[in-house]
Amino acid sequence: MALRLLQLTLHDGQRAVAAVQDDGSATLVSGFTTIYALAAEAIASGRGLANTVAALAIGPVTDVKLALSQGRVLSPIDHVDPAHMWMTGTGLSHLGSAEGRDKMHKDLNDPAKDTDSMKMFKLGLERGKPQVGDRGAQPEWFYKGSGATVVAPEGVLGAPDFALDGSEEPEIVGVYLIGPDGQPWRIGFALSNEFSDHVLERQNYLYLAHSKLRPSSFGPEILIDELPSDIRGASRIRRGGEIIWE
C-alpha cells in the first residue's frame, strides 16, 4: 500500500500530519505537525519518508472529509516563510496541451511544419524519461509564484482585476525539498489545479509566462511513491451550481 500524507488543523486549532489509508480513513502521525519537518527528518536520517513514518507512533483516527468540509485541510506542503517556497511548472507535458499550443502557433505559410511548441513536446516524448545516469530533454519551464499564491484544497481561486480569464488546469505536481546539501529531494506527487489565464496566453505565446502568474491549489494528499505509468483524467467545471464535464 502506497503512503499518502496530508496536513490539517485539528478542532483545537493545532496543526497535524495524517497518513491516509486506501479506504479513505486517516490516522495522525505523532511527533510532527508539518510534512516539511517530517521530510527534513527523513533526509537527515537517510531512512526515506515512508520508513520514517513507519517508525513513528500512529495517533487517533481523523475524519478527512469532515475536515475538508470545515476548511481545516491545508496544502500538503508549506513553509514558515512563503518566499522560500516556489511554484513552478513544465508545459507541454500532455497531449491536449501540445495540440492546443501547436494550433495556436501554426505557421500558416507551411501548415505541415512543426511549430517550436510541437518540437519541444516531441523532445519530451523521446527523451523525457531518461535512463538512470542519462540526461533527458529540458522541458518548457515557467514560474507561477511563491508560496503566498497557494490556496488550500477546496479554497477559492481568485484572479486579479486585470485578468482576462480564469481557467482551471488539472496537473500532476512533483513536491521537492532542497536538502542541507543543496540537492533536491522529491517528497512525492499530488494533484493540482494550476489555474491560469488562457485568454491572455492566446493573444501571443510570449504571454505564456504572464498567464501563469495566478493563484493555484494542489493536494490535499501527497503520494509518497512513484506515479503510475499511465495517468488519465477529466476536468470538472462548476458554473452557477451546475457541474460541466470537459
Sequence and secondary structure as in RCSB ss.txt:
>XXXX:A:sequence
MALRLLQLTLHDGQRAVAAVQDDGSATLVSGFTTIYALAAEAIASGRGLANTVAALAIGPVTDVKLALSQGRVLS
PIDHVDPAHMWMTGTGLSHLGSAEGRDKMHKDLNDPAKDTDSMKMFKLGLERGKPQVGDRGAQPEWFYKGSGATV
VAPEGVLGAPDFALDGSEEPEIVGVYLIGPDGQPWRIGFALSNEFSDHVLERQNYLYLAHSKLRPSSFGPEILID
ELPSDIRGASRIRRGGEIIWE
>XXXX:A:secstr
  EEEEEEE TTS EEEEEE TTS EEEETT S HHHHHHHHHHHTS HHHHHHTS EEEEE HHHHHHTT EE 
S   SSGGG EEEEE   SHHHHHHHHHHT  TT TTS  HHHHHHHHHHHHSS  TT       EEEEEEGGGE
E TT      TT S  B  EEEEEEEEE TTS EEEEEEEEEE  B HHHHHH GGGHHHHT S EEE S EEES
   S      EEEETTEEEE 
